[in-house]
Amino acid sequence: MPPAEMPISPAVDPAPRREAKALLDRGELTASIALYRQLLEATPDDVALRTNLGVALHRSGNLTEAIECFRAAAKHRPDLAVVQANLGLLLAEAGDRAGAIIALDRALARDAAQPDWACKLAELRETAGDPAGAELALDRALATDPSLPAPLAARADLRYRRGKLDAATSDYRAILEMAPATAPAWNALGLIASVRGDNAAALDCFRRAVACAPDLVPALINLGSTLIGRHAYTEALDMLEHALDNDPDSAAAHLNHSVALLNQGRAPEAARAAHRAHILDPGTGVAMSNFLSALQYDPDRDAASRAEAARAWGGHIETQPRIALPARPRDPDRKLKLGYVSGDFRGHPVGIYLTAVLPHHDRTRFEIVCYSNNRQRDAISEKLIGAADRWVDITAIDDAALAAQMAADGIDILIDLSGHTAAGRPGVFARKPAPLQIGWIGYFATTGLSTVDRVIADERLIPSGETAQFTERPLYLPDTYVTFAAPSEAPAPASPPCFARGHVTFGCFNNAAKLGPAVIRLWAALLARIPTARLVLRTGAFGDPGTVARFSALFREAGADPARIEFAGHARRAALLAAYNEIDVALDPFPFNGGITSVEALWMGVPVVTKRGDRYCGHHSESSLVALGLGDLVAADDAGYLQTAASLAADRVRLAALRADLRDRFARSTLGDNPRFVRDLEAGLRRAWAEYCAGGR
């Protein structure tokens, strides 16, 4: 904001004054400055001359002398608001925030009805850590005229940042009453609705913002993000690509673009978009976490490149200083305090698995603290809260403060259940707030952090030949790496539908991110091999007509008739489990297998055909199948996958037997015997703790 000039006055010699002003207006700054200096020699106390000299000096780039001019003018006429305001504006430009605040405050005390000054003062006060004073400055301006657009918008935004959502909403609504097509106000109301969990209202507001300003990048990004949350990936991509057309260097647009691409099975494109977001904004870890995650879905990314990327990012995160841990006894037999850290203590695979674990911990030997990085709560959350000794909401705590708190809490073993997923806290684990840190369910690859000591696995999940992919050492459990609690909402398994239909029905309920081109080609070959077979694909993405059209085209290109494929969208868990009664054989995607999806299919009596992978997430189903005595359903390659699926589909006797027997197999395995699994888990944790006590990692 440039300083304001003062009009010429009919003083001693008006002609030279007019000439100096004309030179200033024409941009002939050197001549103007010289003439103003000459005039000031005759009338050194003339505030108008000194002010206009300050303006000329400022325009010529001489900020220091300009400030001195305004200081002198303010000394002569401290009562003139414009002089104080000019001084304040230039002090702010020079980085003297404290001096600028004093000068602008003096200016507004004399003339409060100056919206630009009020907005600048508010900005300075907020950056100085005084948001209440910033709001007061805007209140003072609006008291003179409640309809001043700039202070009203500034106050609305400030109130939003302060978390005063009701007051912010009132201001935004006032803006829209005066100017209904104000896109930033609609966008802000959408953000408030999102914070409050009202996604329908958020969607409506973002749509209104884009309707008012089709090229407003923040609104396009927010609309795209909201559409992603509703599985409307095709429209989300349209919005985000339009945002990128308008701002190719928007990190937020690239980041959300990567999420939408991944959910349409376009892993290589998603990885490139996430990496671009990281390049544009290296300070945010979310983009790099998305990049590392997307690599796991890409069959063409080899183990070395995936591991190298994770280690490079882990090394970057670990530049943060580590926490100094308080002294504690290295006693292998004492009661241990376990800290579970996750953003998914809810109706999510992590939360579902943990309902089978936390209630069975031996409380005489272990104390359980859950650090929750998500405020959403549901029935699963309530079960987990009831099973923990202590529950800590960490959503508003930054990494450094949280690490310090965990160290003070005396956590012995800190267990990471999120890794580089959306609500992960790798920056906390990088600071090493516990003597022993272990990764487990929730992330599907190495974190790349040398500060995470171990990763819980079984020998199928991380075979000996793949340990080099990890910075963590495997902590092997004897049978399975997870256990599963019988879901109360699951119906009894029905007879295989092929008996009534006369044809086999294959199915996959995994998310569409896992259904890359190689998977589609293999499944198309299977349908060609069994001409009467049908395929059911069910996941949230297939509630989006555009995504269905894309996958139908991919199957058609691979030689399969899309009419033989049923696409179904999101279903609640009870309905999803019941839908397995319409499936004879579940097909597992690759290189990223089903995790809990495969376990749920098996619980419903549906056998899962999988292909042995080359990465942690490519062994999920293998681990579960071997635990249930179904290792023959793990194929070594594409040809084996086709043969296994076709043979199983033709063996109705075996399909019926598995339908009747699989739940008993669960009961005989630690996959379904929860107390037995937890004893194995606790024994593994004790072994790792004993190694630490003996001086090892």
N, C-alpha and C positions, 0 to 999 in steps of 0.2 A: 504494500500500500504506500504510494508516494506521499511526501509531505504536501500540504496545501499552500498555494500562494496567497498573498494578501493583495488587495487592490491598491492601485496607486492613489495617492492623496494630493490635494491641491496645496502642497507645502511650498517651500522656498522656491524651487525651480521645477515646475511640473514638466517641462519639455524634456530635460534629461531623464527624468523618471520614466516618461512614456517611451523614450528611446531604449532605455535599459530593459523595460518590459517587452518591447517589440523584439529586441534581440533575443530575449529569453524564449519568447513564443516561437521565433523562427529557428531556434536551436543553435544560434550563434553564441555558444556558451562562453567561449574565451572572451569575446568582446563584451558580453553581458556582465560577466564577473568583474572585468576591469572597470566598467562604468559604475557598477554598484559599489565597488570599493572606493572609487573616487567620490561618489556622492556621500558615502558614510564618513569620509574624512571631515565633511562639513557638518553633518548631523549624526554623530556617532550613536545617539540614543534613539534613532528612528527605527522602531520595531518592524515596520513594513519593509523598509529597505533591507534590514538585516535578515528578515524572513525570506525575502525573495532571493537574496544572495545565497542563503542556505539551500534554497531549491535549486539554483543554478549549479552550486557546488555538488550537490547530490547527483544531479543529472550528468555531471561531468565525471562522476566516479570518485569524487573526493569526499568520502563519507566522514572522515575524521574532522575536516574543517567545517563540513556542513553541520555536524553535531555541535561544534563550538559556536557557530552562528546562532543556532537555536538555543543553546544554553544562555548566550548573551541576551537574546531577545526575551527569554523567560525571566532573566534577572531584572530586566527593565520593566517588563509587563507580566508579572506572575498571574494577573487576573484574567489574561486572555486565554480562553480555552484552546483556540487553534494553535497557539504557540506551544502550550504544554503538550498537546496531542502530537504536533510535529516532532517535538523532542522525543516523546515516547516512541513514536514509530521508528525513528532512526536509531534510537538506543536498542530497540528490539532487533533491528537489522544488524547492528554491530555485535549482538550477542549479550548485551547488558540487560538481562531479563529483569533483574531487581529494579534497576533505574527506570526501565521502560514502564513497569507496573506503577511506580510512584508517579511518573509524569502523566500517564493516561488516566490514572485515578483522579489526579488533580483536574485534568481536562474535563472528565465526565462529571465531577462535582460541580463544575460551572455550567456545563451544557450536557445534560444526560440524554437528550434526544438526538444522539449521533450514533446510528447503528453500527457503522464501520469501526468506530473507536471501541464501542462496547464489545463487539465480537473479537477484536484484537486483544483487548484486556482479558476477556474470558479465556481465550486461547493461551495467553501467557500465564495466567493464574493456574489453569489446569496443568500445564506442563511443569509448573513449579510445585505441583503436588497439593494444590489448594482448589479442588473441584467445587467445594461449597462457595468459596469466594468467586470462582468463575461464574457459577449460577447466579450469585447475587448481582454481579455486573450486568448480566443479561436481564435479570428481573428489573433492575433500575431503569434500563432503557425501555423495556416493555411497559413499565408503569406510565411512561409518557405517551405511549401509543401501543396498545396491545396487538396491533395488526402489522407492526414492522416485520417484514418477511425475514430479513437476515438474522436478527436476534432470536426470532421465534424458531427458525430452523436450527440455529446454533444451540438454543436451549433444549430443544427436543432431542438433538443428538447427544448433548451432554447428559441429559437425564437418562437416556438409554444406556450410555456407558457407565453411569453410576448405578445402574440396576433399578432406577425409579421408573418401572415400566408403566404404571398407571399414569403418572404425570407425563411421561414421554408420549404415551398414547393420546392423551388430551391435547398436547401441543401439535402432534401430527394431524389429528383430526381437525384442529383449528386451521392449520395450513390448507387442508383439503377443502374445508368449507369456503375459504377465500379463493382457492385455485384448485379445482378438482382434478386437473391433469398434472399435478406435481408428482412426477414419477419417483423421486427420492423418498417422498413421504410414504407412498404406497410400499416401496421396497422396505423401508424401516418398519412399517406395520407388519409386513410379512416376517421380518426377523423376530419381532416381538412375539408373534403368534407361534413361530418355531420354538422359541425359548420356552413358551408355555405348553408346548406339546400339541397345539391345535394345528395339525398339518393341513387340514382342509382349508382353514382360514388363511394359513400361510400361502398355500397354493393360489387361492383367489387373489390375495394382495399382490403376489409376484406377477401373476398374469395381468393385473391392472397396471402395474408399473411398466411392464413390457409393452402393453397396449398404448400407454401414454408416451413412451420413449423406446421405440423398438431397438435402438442401438445402445441403450444404457447397459454397460457391461456388468456392473454388480448385480443388477436385477436379472439379467440373462443367466448369470452364474447361479444365483440363488434359486431361480426357477428350475434350472437344470438339476441342481442338487436335490431339490424337493421332489422332482419327478423321478430321480433315481430311487429315492426312498419309497416311492410308490410303484416301483418296477416298470415305470413307463420309459424304458431306455431309449426307444427310437426318438420320441419327442425331446428327451433330455439331450441326446446327441445333437439334435437340430439346434437347440438353444445354445449349447456350449460351443458348437462350431461357429454359430453366428457371433458369439462373444469373441472367439478367437479371430474371426474375420476383422472385427473392430479393434481388437487389442491382441496381436499375436504374442505379446510378451507378458500376458497375464498368467502368473503362476497358478492362481486359483482356478482359472478356466482349464488349464492343462491338467491340473490335479483331478478335478471332477470329470474331465473328459476321460482320464485313464480309468476311473471307476466304472463309468458307463461302458467303455469299450470292453473291459474285462468281463462284465456281466453279460455281454453278448458273445462270449467265447473268443474274443480277439486279443489273446494274451500278448503276442509280440507288439501289437500297436499300443496296448495298454502300458507295457513296460516303457516304450519310447516316450509316451506322453508323460508318465510319472517322472522319468529321468529329466525331461525338458522342464517340468515344474521345479525340480530340484536345482537345475542349473540356474533358473531364473530367480529362485529364492532359496539359496543354500541354508538359510537359517532355520527353515522348518524341517523337522524330521519326518513329517507325515509323508511327504513326496518320496523320500528315499525308502521309507518303510513300504509304501505302495509298490515302488519299483522292485524291491527285494521279493515281495509277495508275488507279484506278477511273474517273476522269473520262474517260480515253481510250477506254474501252469503251462509253461512253454516247453514242448517236447524237444525242441532243437537247442535248448540251452544246456550245455554239458555241465557236469558236476564241478569242474575246476572253475569255470567262469562264475557259477552261482556262489560258490564258496568264497572266491576272491572278492566279489562285490560285497558280500556280507562282512567279511573281515575288514575290508577298507572302511565301510561305514561304521563298524564297531570300533575301529581304531580312532575314527574321528570323534565319536561320542565319548570315548574314554579320555579325551583331553581335559574333561572336567575334573576338578580336584576330588580325590576320594575322601570319604568320611573317616575321621579318627574315631575308632571304635573304643568304647569304654572297656576296661579290663573285665574279663569274665573267665571263669575256670574252664580249662580244657579237660573236662571230665566226661569220658565216653558213656557213663552210665546215668548221668543226672537227667532230670526231667527237661525236655527241650521245648522251646517256644517256636512254633512254626508260623510263618507269615505267608499267607496265600494272597497274591496280588493279581487282580483281574478287572477288566471292564465288562465282564460277561457273567456276573453272578445273577443269572436270570434265565429265561426260556431260550437258551442258546446251548449248543453242544457242551461247552465248558460247564455251565450251570447244571445241565442234566447229568453229566458224568459225576459232578461233585456231590449231588444228592445221594449217590451210592457210596461216597467216601467219608465226608465229614462226620456223619452221625456215628460211624463205627471206629473212630479214633479212640485209642486208649487214653482217657483223660488223666490217668495216674502217671502216664509217661510223657504225654504231649499236651501242651496248651496251644489252642488254635486262635489265631488272629487273622481276620479277613480284611484286606485293604481294597475297598471297592472304588473303581474309577468310572462309575456310571450311576446316576441317580434313579434310573428306571428300576421299578420294583414290580414283581409279579409273584405268583404263587411259588415259583422256584426260589426266588429271592428270599421269601419268608421262611422257607424250609432251611435255607442255608444260614440265615440270620439266627434261627433257633438252634442250629447245630454248632455255631461258633462260640468261643468264650468271649470274643470281643469283635465288634464290627466297626470299621473306621471308613467314613466317607472321605476319599482323597481327591475328589474332583476339583476342589478349589485350592489345592496345595501344590506349589511348584516343585520341581524335581529336587532342588537343593534342600528346601525345607522338609520335604517328605523323607528324603534320605536321612536327614538329621533326626527326624521324629522316630523313624524305624530303629535307628541306632540307639536312641534313648529308650525305646520300648524294649530293648534287649532281645531282639529277634535272633535266634540261633541259626535257623535255616529259612531263607527267603525263597519262595517258590513262585516263579514267573509263569502265569497262565495266559499271557497275551502276546508276548514277544513284540514283533513288528506289525501287529494288527492294529485296527483303528484306535482302540483305547489302551494300547500298550504304553508302558513307561520305561523304555530302555535307558533313558537318561538317569533314572533312579538306580537301576542295576549297575550302570557304569560307575556310580559313586561308591559301590560296594558297602552298603549299610549293614550287611550281615556277614559273619565270618564264612558262611557257606551259602552259595546261591545256586539254585537248580531250576532248569527249565522243564516244563511238562506240557500237557495238553493245552491247546489254545493257539500254539504256533507250530509250524509244520516244516521247520528247517533250522539251521543254526542261527543264533542271534548275531554271530560274529563278535561277540563280546568275550574278551578273555576273563572278565570278572564274573561271568556265569560259569561255575565250576563243572557242573554235571548236567546231563539231560536224562530224564527217566524214559526208559525204552524196554523193549524185549529184543531177543536176538533176531526176530523177523523184521521188526521195525527199523533197526539200524544194524544190518549185517556187518560182520567184521571188515568186509571189503569197502564199506562206505564210511567208516569212522573218520577218515581224513576230510570229509565234507564239514566236520564240526570243529569249532573251537572248544566246545564242551566235551568232556569225557562221558560216554554212556554209563548210566547207572542201570544195569540190567535187572529186571524183575524176572522171576522164574517162569512165568506162564504168559501173561498178557500185560500190556502197559496201561490198560484201562479196565474198569468194571462198569456194569450197567444195571441200573435199578429197574425192575419191571414197572412199566408205565401203567398207572391205574386206568388211563383212558383208552388203553389198547383193547380191541375186541379179541375174541378167540380166533385163531386161524381157521379159515374156511377151506373147503376142499379146493384143490387147484382148479382154476376156472377152465382149463383146457378140457376137462371132462364134460362140462356142459356145453361149451362153445364148439368143440371139435377142432380147435386150432390153438396153438400156443401163443401166449401174450408175453412178450418181453417188456421190461420197464426200467426206467431210471428216474429217481426222484432227486438226483444231485443238482446243484445249482448250475446254471448254463455256462458259467465261467469255465467249467471243466470240460465242456463239449467242444473241443477244438476240431479242426478239419480232419486230423488223423482218426479221431474217435468216430466221426460221422462216416468216413469211408469204410471203416471196419464194420460198423453196424449196418451200413447199406449192403455190404457183402454178405452179412448174416441173413438179412431179409431176402436177398437174392437166392441164398442157399435153401431157405425154407419159404417157398412162395406163399404159403397160407398164413405165415406168422404175422402178428401185429406188434407194434411198438408203442408204448405209452411213455411220454416224457412229461413229468410234472415238476414245476418249480415256479417261483414268483415271476421270473422273466417271461414265462409263456402265458401270462395274463396280458401281455403287450402284443397287440396284433402285428406291429412292425417287426418285432423280434421273431414272432412265429413265421412271418413271411420270409424273413432272412434265413431261418433254419430250414424251412420248407425248400427254399431254393438250393441250399447247400446239399440237402439230401437228394434232390432231383439231379443236381450236377454229379453226385456220386452214384447215380443209377437207381435210386430208390423212389418208389411212388409215394409222394407225401400223403396220399389218401389212405395209406396203410399205417400212418403215424397219427396218434392222438396227442395233441398238445394241451396241457391243463395248467392253470395258474396256481397261485398261492392257496394253501389250505391250512387251517389250524391243525395242531398236532393230532387231535383225535381223528379228524377226517383224513389226515395224511396216513396215519397208521391203518385206518380202515381200508384205504385205497389199495393197500398191498394185497387184499383179498381178491383184487381184480388182476393180479399179476402172477404168472407162473414162474418166471425166472428174471432175476434182477441182473442188469448189465452194468458193470463198473466202468467208469471213465478212466482215462489215463492221460498224462503221467500223474495227475492228481486224483487219487482214488477217493471214494466215499469214506468218511470216517463214521460218525454216528448214523449216517444214512444207511450204510451197509449193516451196521449192528441192528438198527430198527427193522430192516428188511428180514434179517435172519430171525429176529425175535418173532416176527409175524409168520415164520415158516417158509419164507421165500429164499431159495438158494441164490447166492451171488457169484457170478462168474467174473474173475478179475485177471489181470495180467501183471506179472511181477515187474516192479518198476526199478528205477535206478536212483531213487531219492526217498527220504523219510515219508513224504506224503504219497509216494507210490507203493508203500507197503502197509498202509492202514488196513485194507481189507484182508490182505494176506495174513496179518497178525490175528485177526478175528477168526478167519476161516480155519487156520491151523489149530487155534485154541479149541475150536468146536469139532475137530477131527475131520475137517473138510478140505484138507490140503490139496486134494486132487482137483479142486475147482480153481486153483491158481495156475494159470497158463504161463509158459515161458516166453511166448511170442505171439504174433498175430495169428499164425496158422493154428497154434494150440488153442488160442482163445476161441476161434471159430469152431474148432472141433469140439471143444469142451461144451460150449453153449448149445451147439446142435445136438450133441449126444444127450445132454441133460434134458433138452426140450423133448426129445423123442422117448425118454424113459419115464413114462407116466407112473409106473410103480414106485420109482425112486422119489419122484416129486411128491406123491401122496405120503410116502414114508417120512420124508423130511418135514412135511407140513405137520405131521403128528409128533415128530420126535425132537424138533429143534429146541423147544423150550426146556425139555429135559436135558439136552446137551448143555444149555446155558447153566443149569443148576449144577452140573458136574464139572464145570470150568470156572476159573476165577473171573471169567467174563461175566458170569451171572452170580457167582458166590461172593457177595460184597464183603462180608467180614473176613473171609479168607484172603481176598485181594488186599484189604487194608493191612492185614498182618504182614503180608509180603512187602507192601509199600513201606510200612514202618521199619521192617527189618532192613530194607535197602537204605532208608534214611539213616538208620543207626550205623550201618557199615560205612556210609559216607562220612558221618560225624566222627566215627572212630578214626578214620584216616586223617581227618582234619586235626583231631586231637594229637595224633602221632606226628604231626608236622607236615602232612601232605596236603594236597589241594582237594 
